[in-house]
Amino acid sequence: MIDVGAAYAEGRRRLTDVVAGLDDDGAATPVPTCPAWSVHDVVAHLTGVCADVLAGRIDGVGTDPWTDAQVAARRDIPLVEVLTEWNEVAPAVEAMAGAFGSAGFQWVADQALHEQDVRGALDRPGARDSETILVGLEYMVPGFLEAVEALGLPPLEVRTGGRSWASGEGDPAVTLPLEPFEALRSLCGRRSPEQLRRLPWTGDPEPYLEAFTWGPFTPPAGPVVE
């Protein structure tokens, strides 16, 4: 059984170590894969999610106004204090996360995705085979394949992290095998259309490119190099 709270805690501690020593300039580093945010803002968002869940502030959960409010509320607070808040409120959320259902996997996916956003911005690659990525993909891959099916596309199989998922019924028309890190980044708006075309598809990728705009995700116009 997957312990989503433990997976999140692992990622939280790891990202805390990455950013804890940053000065004000480092905290202000722009995050190219989250164009409106700095490193500080990303951590503020992650902190705000935990604080809002703990306080029951879940109206509009996952929407831009909800996340924007988390960032705005902490914009003038030093990064070290935002990190302290995150590490104070998150353990209580982690302890109850097993009751969240699919939302727990989405929560872990959000942490895993933003950890890699921050690592990319700071040129601090790492944790590309982490448990948080594998847990996050339990939410992200099915969400992507729901978009494939909703578009009426032929069945697609995604293979990653020793697992396989498929859309629709019948034998897959196309297979997409990916390493977990690449799966997370590709399915969550961190690869350009041209990069998506160059993934190791077994068939024509073109009909499936629209599916990569599922949920809040939109592939960037230019390539993301990580």
N, C-alpha and C positions, 0 to 999 in steps of 0.2 A: 504494500500500500504506500502511495506517495505521501510524504509529509510535506505539504506545501509551506507550512510555517517554518520548518527547518530549512527548506530550500531558500526561502526569502531571507532568513537570518544569515545564511551563508553569504548571499550576495550583498546584503547590507553591510556586513563587517568588511567584506572585501573592498567595496566601493568607498567606505569610510577610510580605509587605509590609503587608497589612491589619492584622495582629495584633502586629507586632514592637514597636510603640511603646506597647502597653497597659501600664498599671500593674496592681497586684494587684487593684484593684477592677474594672478593665476585664476582666482575665483571668477573674474570677469571675462575669462577666455570665451569667445563665441563658440557655440556648438554647431558646426555646419549642418549636421543631420537634424537639428531642431532649430531652424534658422532664427526664430524669434528669441531664443534663450541663450544664456551664458551657462557655464558650469554651475555657478551659484543657483541659477534659476532651476536647473534640472534637479539639484538636490532639494531645493525648496518644494518643488512639485512632489517628489517622492516622500518628503516629510509630511507635506500637506495631505496626501492621500491617507497615510496612517493616522494622522491627527483627526481628519474628518471622519474616517470610519469609526474610530474609537469614540468620537463625540456624537455619532449618529447623524452627521451632516452629509447625507447621501442623496439629497434631492439634486437631480441633474448629474448624477455620477457619470464620469467619463466624458462629459461635454466640455467644450472649450471654456465656457464661463466658469465651470467648476474648477478646472485646472488653472485657469488664469487667476482666479481669486487666491488660490494657494500660493502662487508665485508672488502676486502683488502684496500679500500680507507679510511676506518675509523679505521683501526687496531691500529694505534698509537694515536688516539684521545681519551681522557678520557671519560668514560661512561657518566658523567654528561653533557659533551658537545654534545655527540651524542644524548642524550635525549633532549637537548635544540633544536637541529636541527630538530628532529622528531616532536616535538611539535610546531615548527615554520612552517614547510612545510606541515604537514598533514592536517590542517584545510582547506587549499585551495583545496586539493584533495578531501577531504570529501564533500566540497560544490558542486563539479561537479560529484560526484560518481554516481548520479542517471542516468547519461547518459552512463554509462559504460556497461549496459546490464549484461550478465552473468559474465563478468569479475569483476564487482563490488562485486558480491557474492563470487567469488573466492578470491578477495582481503580481504574481511572480514574473510573468512575461514582461510586464511594464518595467519592473526593476532590472531584469536581464537586458532588455533593449536599451534602457537609458544608461546602464553601466557601460555598455559598448559605445554609446554615443559619447559619453564623457571620456572614455579611454581614447577614442579616435581624436577628439578635440585636443587632448593633452599629449598625443603621441605616446600613449602608455598601453600598448596592446597587451592582452592577457585574458585568461579565464574563458577562452573560446571553446573549451570542452567542459564547461561547468555544469553542475547539476541544475542550476537555475535556468540555463538555456534549455536543457532537456525537458524540464518541467513546464517552462513557458510554451514550448512547442506543442504540448498536449492541448493547449488552447488555440494557438495560432494556426496550426496546420488544418484542423477541422474548420476553423472560421474561413480560411482561404478556400477550402474545397466546397464549402457551402456557397461561396460566391461563384465558383466554377459551375456548380450545378444550377444555380439561379439564372445564369446566363444561357442555360440550355446547351452547354458544351459537352462533347463526348467525354466519357469517364477518363479522369486523370488520376494516376497514382503518384503519391509523393513518398519517397523513402528517405528516412533520416534517423540518425541515432539508434539504429537497430530496429526501428519501427517502420511500418508502412500504413498509409491511409489512402483510401480511394473515394472519389466522388461517384455518384450515380450507381447504376447497376450494370452488371456484365463485365467482361474483360476490359481493362484499361486500354484506351486507344493510344495514350502517350504516358510515359513514365518520366519522373523528374527526381533523380537521386542527388541528394545534397548532403554535405557535411552540416552538422547542427548549427554552427555559427553562420554559415552561408544561408541556411534555411531561414533562420531568424531574421537576418538582415534583408534577404530578398522578399520575404513575405510581408515585411513591415515597413515598406516604403523607403528602404535605404539602398536601393539599387535603381539605376536609370533604366529606361526601356531597352537601350542597347546592351547594357550589362545583363538584363534579364534574358534577352535573346541568346546570349552567349553561354547561358547555363547548360549543363549536360543533358538536354532533352533527348528523348529517343525518337521524337517526331517533330512536327512543325510547331514552334512555340507561339506563332503569331495569333491564333484564335484565343489563346489563354491570357494574353497580356492585359486585357481589360480587367480580368479578375484580380490583378494586383492592386487595384484601387479599392479593394474591399474595406469596410469599416472606415476608420479615419485616415487610411493610408493613401498616399499619392506618390508614385515614383518621382524622384527628382529629375530635372531635365538633363543634368550633366552627371558624369560618373562619380561614384563615391569610391575613393581609394583608401583602403584600410590595411 
